[in-house]
Amino acid sequence: MATTRRIIHLILALCILYTTGTSSSASSDVDAFLGCLSADIPPRLVLTPATSNYSELLLSSVRNLRYVLPGTVRPLAIVAATEATHVQTTVICGRRHSVRVRTRSGGHDYEGLSYASLDPHQQFAVLDLAELRAIHIDAERAEAWVESGASLGELYYAVGAANRTLAFPAGSCPTVCFGGHLSGGGFGSLARKYGLSADNVLDALVVDAQGRILDRSTMGEELFWAIRGGGGESFGVVLSWKVRLVRVPEIVTVFGIRRFRNQSAIDLITKWQDVAPALPRDLYLRVLVQNPQADFVALFLGRCDRLVHILQRRFPELGMTQSDCQEISWNPRAVYVNYRDLDLGTNELEGNVTSYEKAKVWGEKYFKGNFERLAAVKGKVDPDDFFRNEQSIPPLPPKR
């Protein structure tokens, strides 16, 4: 493992040398941007390719090794924000000096949109929110304020320490961070009962393209709607989220049943597609298919004997018995499906603004009829398209 990481660091170092050449005018913009940052942000929090720990911080979030290869466009700087004013300064300086800002909370982005670019001419900085990770639990009100850099694991631990029968509906990967998870909707094992993570957001603090901090009352309901599932890096930088916590029993039941192709796995998967949507909302039953096997995995908000009764009546073909059950204390277990796919299409510019018509190619695949509404919000809050990446929401052009 250590050898592999050394190789990756070497590749990344070569990549930085390969991709950081700029024209004199671009260099002037970069110098002015860095100078602007230095007025309000301590130098130790602004990392450039010349900084010794730049590669380590950039590499810390890379999930797809394609983005450490030579030719990948790298940020001219990483701002490791530790307070809200650092975010405001980065946005204001970026606008002033033509440097785009890409926001990273946990970096679980397999298309690299939070730390890399497909455009070799784009100057951008990464705004890293990893140190904005405070969590404040109000168990009496069943609410929490969570900063975008906090991980799901940290939130689950904090909620469990405050109250053993409270939870938050989200995914199972403990290193996924709150900002990206909620910006993409946030799917997990409690979704059937309590909806997506985004359905349980009560308020948020956002830095907009003007550098202002807005809450739900000042941003308006359309922007509040858009940030909860419309994707990150389109409308602003979400600093923190106020969320509703939900009730769960102290003891829940889980099971995992594996069936192979010669054990009717294909027929069971077919049956599951009909059965699963009609099951009680306390039961989350998914199937993971890996040829030649299918793993049926469940979380039930109740005891084993009741679960056995439900499945023997609703899905007897699975053959689930009491011995398959395990009763445990509450612990979120789910699949995280919040992935980008650039093969669906990428944005193109028209007059330095993302083309709405070109973006519809991929956008309507993700959001269907909501894509136009998201673009309308973008047109109101960021008409100059400052916050953008290869699959950011474009501003809706004004009607002629």
C-alpha positions as CSV (number, residue, x, y, z in Angstrom):
1,M,0.0,0.0,0.0
2,A,2.8,2.4,0.9
3,T,4.6,1.7,-2.4
4,T,1.4,2.3,-4.3
5,R,0.8,5.6,-2.6
6,R,4.4,6.7,-3.4
7,I,3.8,5.8,-7.1
8,I,0.6,7.8,-7.1
9,H,2.3,10.8,-5.5
10,L,5.1,10.6,-8.2
11,I,2.5,10.5,-11.0
12,L,0.7,13.4,-9.4
13,A,3.9,15.5,-9.1
14,L,4.6,14.9,-12.8
15,C,1.1,15.7,-13.7
16,I,1.3,19.1,-11.8
17,L,4.5,19.9,-13.7
18,Y,2.8,19.0,-17.0
19,T,-0.4,21.0,-16.5
20,T,0.5,24.2,-14.7
21,G,2.1,26.2,-17.5
22,T,0.2,29.5,-18.0
23,S,0.4,32.5,-20.2
24,S,1.7,35.8,-18.8
25,S,-1.8,37.3,-18.6
26,A,-3.1,34.1,-16.9
27,S,-0.2,34.2,-14.5
28,S,-1.1,37.8,-13.6
29,D,-4.6,36.7,-12.8
30,V,-3.3,33.9,-10.6
31,D,-1.0,36.2,-8.8
32,A,-3.7,38.8,-8.2
33,F,-6.1,36.0,-7.0
34,L,-3.5,34.7,-4.5
35,G,-2.8,38.2,-3.3
36,C,-6.5,38.8,-2.8
37,L,-6.8,35.6,-0.7
38,S,-3.9,36.6,1.4
39,A,-5.7,39.7,2.7
40,D,-8.1,37.6,4.8
41,I,-6.9,34.0,4.8
42,P,-3.7,32.8,6.6
43,P,-1.0,31.7,4.1
44,R,-0.9,28.2,5.6
45,L,-4.4,27.6,4.4
46,V,-3.7,28.4,0.8
47,L,-1.8,25.6,-1.0
48,T,-0.3,26.0,-4.4
49,P,1.7,23.4,-6.5
50,A,4.8,24.9,-5.0
51,T,3.6,24.1,-1.5
52,S,5.1,20.9,0.0
53,N,1.7,19.4,1.1
54,Y,-0.3,20.4,-2.0
55,S,-0.1,17.0,-3.5
56,E,-1.0,15.2,-0.3
57,L,-4.1,17.3,0.2
58,L,-5.2,17.0,-3.4
59,L,-4.7,13.3,-3.4
60,S,-6.6,12.8,-0.2
61,S,-9.9,12.8,-2.0
62,V,-9.1,11.1,-5.3
63,R,-11.4,8.1,-5.7
64,N,-10.7,7.5,-9.4
65,L,-7.0,7.0,-10.3
66,R,-7.6,8.3,-13.8
67,Y,-7.4,11.8,-12.2
68,V,-3.8,11.4,-11.1
69,L,-2.5,10.8,-14.6
70,P,-0.5,13.3,-16.5
71,G,-2.7,15.6,-18.6
72,T,-5.3,16.1,-15.9
73,V,-6.0,19.8,-15.2
74,R,-5.2,20.6,-11.6
75,P,-6.2,23.5,-9.4
76,L,-3.9,26.5,-9.2
77,A,-4.6,26.6,-5.5
78,I,-6.4,24.7,-2.7
79,V,-8.0,26.8,0.0
80,A,-8.4,24.8,3.2
81,A,-11.2,26.9,4.7
82,T,-11.6,26.8,8.5
83,E,-14.3,29.4,8.8
84,A,-17.1,30.9,6.8
85,T,-15.2,34.1,6.0
86,H,-12.6,32.0,4.2
87,V,-15.3,30.7,1.9
88,Q,-16.7,34.2,1.3
89,T,-13.2,35.6,0.5
90,T,-12.5,32.7,-2.0
91,V,-15.7,33.3,-3.9
92,I,-15.2,37.1,-4.0
93,C,-11.6,36.9,-5.0
94,G,-12.4,34.2,-7.6
95,R,-15.0,36.4,-9.3
96,R,-12.8,39.5,-9.1
97,H,-9.8,37.7,-10.8
98,S,-11.5,35.3,-13.2
99,V,-10.7,32.2,-11.2
100,R,-13.5,29.6,-11.0
101,V,-14.1,27.8,-7.6
102,R,-14.8,24.1,-7.3
103,T,-16.1,23.0,-3.9
104,R,-15.0,19.8,-2.2
105,S,-16.5,18.4,1.0
106,G,-15.5,14.7,1.1
107,G,-14.4,14.2,-2.5
108,H,-16.5,11.1,-3.2
109,D,-16.9,12.1,-6.8
110,Y,-15.8,9.4,-9.3
111,E,-15.9,11.9,-12.1
112,G,-13.5,14.2,-10.2
113,L,-15.7,17.3,-10.6
114,S,-14.8,18.7,-7.2
115,Y,-11.0,18.7,-7.8
116,A,-10.2,18.4,-11.5
117,S,-11.3,19.9,-14.9
118,L,-11.7,18.6,-18.4
119,D,-10.9,22.1,-19.8
120,P,-7.1,22.6,-20.1
121,H,-7.6,26.4,-20.3
122,Q,-9.7,26.8,-17.2
123,Q,-8.1,28.4,-14.2
124,F,-9.8,27.2,-11.0
125,A,-9.2,26.7,-7.3
126,V,-10.5,24.1,-5.0
127,L,-12.4,25.2,-1.9
128,D,-11.8,22.4,0.5
129,L,-14.4,22.2,3.3
130,A,-12.9,19.3,5.2
131,E,-12.2,21.4,8.3
132,L,-15.8,22.8,8.4
133,R,-17.1,19.7,10.2
134,A,-18.9,20.9,13.3
135,I,-22.0,19.0,14.4
136,H,-24.5,20.3,17.0
137,I,-27.3,17.9,18.1
138,D,-30.5,19.1,19.8
139,A,-31.9,15.8,20.9
140,E,-34.9,17.4,22.6
141,R,-36.1,19.0,19.3
142,A,-34.8,16.1,17.2
143,E,-32.7,18.5,15.1
144,A,-29.1,19.0,14.2
145,W,-26.9,21.6,12.5
146,V,-24.2,19.9,10.4
147,E,-21.4,21.5,8.5
148,S,-20.7,20.3,5.0
149,G,-17.3,18.8,5.8
150,A,-18.6,16.5,8.4
151,S,-18.7,12.8,7.4
152,L,-21.8,10.6,7.7
153,G,-19.8,8.5,10.2
154,E,-19.2,11.5,12.4
155,L,-22.8,12.5,12.3
156,Y,-24.1,9.0,13.2
157,Y,-21.7,8.8,16.1
158,A,-22.8,12.2,17.4
159,V,-26.5,11.4,17.0
160,G,-26.0,8.0,18.7
161,A,-24.2,9.6,21.6
162,A,-27.0,12.0,22.1
163,N,-29.9,9.6,21.8
164,R,-30.0,5.9,20.9
165,T,-33.4,6.1,19.2
166,L,-32.6,9.0,16.9
167,A,-31.1,8.7,13.5
168,F,-30.6,10.6,10.2
169,P,-31.7,9.1,6.9
170,A,-28.5,8.8,4.8
171,G,-26.1,6.4,3.3
172,S,-23.7,3.9,4.8
173,C,-20.3,4.9,3.6
174,P,-18.8,6.6,6.7
175,T,-16.4,8.8,4.8
176,V,-19.0,10.4,2.5
177,C,-19.4,14.0,3.7
178,F,-22.5,15.9,4.3
179,G,-22.2,18.6,1.6
180,G,-22.0,16.4,-1.4
181,H,-24.4,13.8,0.0
182,L,-27.3,16.2,0.5
183,S,-26.5,18.2,-2.6
184,G,-27.2,15.1,-4.6
185,G,-30.3,14.0,-2.6
186,G,-28.8,11.4,-0.3
187,F,-30.1,7.9,-0.5
188,G,-30.0,5.3,2.3
189,S,-31.7,2.5,4.2
190,L,-34.3,4.7,5.8
191,A,-35.4,6.2,2.5
192,R,-38.6,4.1,2.3
193,K,-39.8,5.4,5.6
194,Y,-38.4,8.9,5.9
195,G,-37.4,9.9,2.4
196,L,-34.0,11.1,1.1
197,S,-31.6,13.0,3.2
198,A,-32.6,16.1,1.3
199,D,-36.2,15.6,2.3
200,N,-35.2,16.1,5.9
201,V,-33.4,19.5,5.6
202,L,-35.0,22.3,7.5
203,D,-32.6,25.2,6.8
204,A,-29.1,25.8,5.4
205,L,-26.4,28.5,5.2
206,V,-25.2,29.2,1.7
207,V,-22.5,31.5,0.3
208,D,-23.8,32.8,-3.0
209,A,-22.0,34.1,-6.1
210,Q,-21.8,37.5,-4.5
211,G,-20.1,36.2,-1.4
212,R,-23.2,36.8,0.8
213,I,-24.2,34.3,3.5
214,L,-27.9,33.4,3.1
215,D,-30.3,31.2,5.2
216,R,-33.6,29.8,4.1
217,S,-35.5,33.0,4.7
218,T,-33.1,35.2,2.8
219,M,-32.3,32.8,-0.1
220,G,-35.9,32.1,-0.9
221,E,-37.8,28.8,-1.3
222,E,-36.7,28.2,-4.9
223,L,-33.0,28.2,-4.1
224,F,-33.6,26.2,-0.9
225,W,-35.4,23.6,-3.1
226,A,-32.5,23.6,-5.7
227,I,-29.7,23.0,-3.2
228,R,-31.4,19.9,-1.9
229,G,-30.7,17.4,-4.7
230,G,-29.9,19.7,-7.6
231,G,-26.2,18.8,-7.4
232,G,-23.2,20.6,-5.9
233,E,-21.3,23.5,-7.4
234,S,-24.1,25.1,-9.3
235,F,-25.9,27.5,-7.0
236,G,-23.3,28.4,-4.3
237,V,-21.3,26.9,-1.4
238,V,-23.4,25.3,1.3
239,L,-21.7,25.9,4.6
240,S,-24.0,24.0,6.9
241,W,-27.4,22.2,7.0
242,K,-30.1,22.1,9.7
243,V,-31.7,18.7,9.5
244,R,-34.6,16.8,11.1
245,L,-33.6,13.7,13.0
246,V,-36.0,10.7,12.9
247,R,-37.1,8.0,15.4
248,V,-35.9,4.5,15.1
249,P,-36.3,1.5,17.5
250,E,-33.4,0.7,19.8
251,I,-33.2,-2.8,18.3
252,V,-33.4,-3.4,14.6
253,T,-33.0,-6.6,12.4
254,V,-30.7,-7.2,9.5
255,F,-30.0,-10.1,7.3
256,G,-28.0,-11.1,4.2
257,I,-29.1,-14.0,2.0
258,R,-26.9,-15.2,-0.9
259,R,-28.4,-17.1,-3.8
260,F,-26.5,-18.4,-6.9
261,R,-27.7,-18.8,-10.4
262,N,-28.4,-22.5,-9.9
263,Q,-30.5,-21.5,-6.8
264,S,-33.0,-19.5,-8.9
265,A,-31.2,-16.2,-8.4
266,I,-32.6,-14.8,-11.7
267,D,-36.2,-15.7,-10.8
268,L,-35.7,-14.2,-7.3
269,I,-34.4,-10.9,-8.7
270,T,-37.4,-10.7,-11.0
271,K,-39.8,-11.4,-8.2
272,W,-38.0,-8.9,-5.9
273,Q,-38.7,-6.1,-8.4
274,D,-42.4,-6.7,-7.9
275,V,-42.3,-7.4,-4.2
276,A,-40.0,-4.8,-2.8
277,P,-42.0,-1.6,-3.6
278,A,-45.1,-3.1,-1.8
279,L,-43.3,-4.2,1.4
280,P,-43.9,-2.3,4.7
281,R,-42.0,1.0,4.8
282,D,-40.2,-0.2,7.9
283,L,-38.4,-2.8,5.7
284,Y,-35.6,-1.9,3.2
285,L,-34.7,-4.9,1.0
286,R,-32.1,-4.5,-1.7
287,V,-30.3,-6.9,-3.9
288,L,-26.6,-6.7,-5.0
289,V,-26.0,-8.6,-8.2
290,Q,-22.5,-9.9,-8.9
291,N,-22.4,-12.7,-11.5
292,P,-23.2,-15.5,-10.7
293,Q,-24.7,-14.5,-7.4
294,A,-27.4,-12.2,-5.9
295,D,-27.1,-11.0,-2.3
296,F,-30.4,-10.0,-0.7
297,V,-29.7,-7.5,2.1
298,A,-32.3,-6.1,4.5
299,L,-32.7,-3.6,7.3
300,F,-36.0,-3.9,9.3
301,L,-37.1,-1.4,11.9
302,G,-38.4,-4.1,14.2
303,R,-37.7,-7.6,15.6
304,C,-36.8,-10.8,13.8
305,D,-40.0,-12.7,14.4
306,R,-42.1,-10.0,12.7
307,L,-39.7,-9.8,9.8
308,V,-39.9,-13.6,9.2
309,H,-43.7,-13.4,9.2
310,I,-43.7,-10.6,6.7
311,L,-41.3,-12.2,4.2
312,Q,-42.7,-15.7,4.5
313,R,-46.1,-14.2,3.5
314,R,-44.9,-11.6,0.9
315,F,-41.7,-13.2,-0.5
316,P,-41.7,-16.9,0.4
317,E,-39.5,-17.8,-2.7
318,L,-36.6,-16.2,-0.9
319,G,-36.7,-18.9,1.8
320,M,-35.8,-16.5,4.7
321,T,-35.9,-18.1,8.1
322,Q,-35.3,-17.1,11.8
323,S,-31.7,-18.3,11.5
324,D,-31.0,-15.7,8.8
325,C,-31.8,-12.8,11.2
326,Q,-29.5,-10.8,13.4
327,E,-31.0,-8.3,15.9
328,I,-28.6,-5.4,16.6
329,S,-28.7,-1.9,18.1
330,W,-29.5,0.8,15.6
331,N,-26.7,1.4,13.1
332,P,-27.4,2.8,9.6
333,R,-26.7,0.4,6.8
334,A,-27.4,1.4,3.2
335,V,-26.1,1.9,-0.3
336,Y,-24.9,5.3,-1.5
337,V,-26.1,6.2,-4.9
338,N,-25.1,9.7,-5.7
339,Y,-22.8,9.2,-8.7
340,R,-22.1,11.5,-11.6
341,D,-21.6,10.0,-15.1
342,L,-19.9,12.2,-17.7
343,D,-20.6,9.7,-20.4
344,L,-24.2,11.1,-20.4
345,G,-22.8,14.4,-21.7
346,T,-20.9,17.5,-20.5
347,N,-21.5,21.2,-20.6
348,E,-20.4,23.6,-23.4
349,L,-20.0,27.3,-23.2
350,E,-21.8,30.0,-25.3
351,G,-20.5,33.4,-24.6
352,N,-18.8,32.4,-21.3
353,V,-22.1,30.9,-20.0
354,T,-23.0,27.3,-20.0
355,S,-25.4,26.4,-22.8
356,Y,-28.8,25.4,-21.5
357,E,-29.7,23.5,-24.7
358,K,-26.5,21.5,-24.6
359,A,-26.8,20.8,-20.9
360,K,-30.3,19.4,-21.4
361,V,-28.8,16.4,-23.1
362,W,-27.5,15.1,-19.7
363,G,-29.6,17.2,-17.4
364,E,-33.0,15.8,-18.3
365,K,-31.6,12.3,-17.8
366,Y,-30.8,13.1,-14.1
367,F,-33.7,15.5,-13.3
368,K,-36.4,15.0,-15.9
369,G,-38.9,17.8,-15.7
370,N,-37.2,19.4,-12.8
371,F,-34.1,20.4,-14.9
372,E,-35.8,23.5,-16.3
373,R,-36.8,24.6,-12.9
374,L,-33.3,24.1,-11.6
375,A,-32.0,26.2,-14.5
376,A,-34.5,28.9,-13.7
377,V,-33.2,29.1,-10.1
378,K,-29.6,29.2,-11.4
379,G,-30.6,32.1,-13.7
380,K,-31.8,34.1,-10.7
381,V,-29.0,33.4,-8.2
382,D,-26.0,33.0,-10.5
383,P,-26.8,34.4,-14.0
384,D,-23.1,34.9,-14.8
385,D,-22.5,31.2,-14.2
386,F,-19.6,31.7,-11.7
387,F,-20.2,28.3,-10.0
388,R,-19.8,25.7,-12.8
389,N,-18.2,22.4,-13.8
390,E,-18.7,19.8,-16.5
391,Q,-22.2,18.9,-15.2
392,S,-23.3,22.0,-13.3
393,I,-26.8,23.4,-13.8
394,P,-26.8,26.2,-16.5
395,P,-28.7,29.5,-16.2
396,L,-32.0,29.4,-18.0
397,P,-31.9,31.9,-20.8
398,P,-34.5,34.7,-20.6
399,K,-37.5,34.3,-22.8
400,R,-37.5,36.4,-25.9
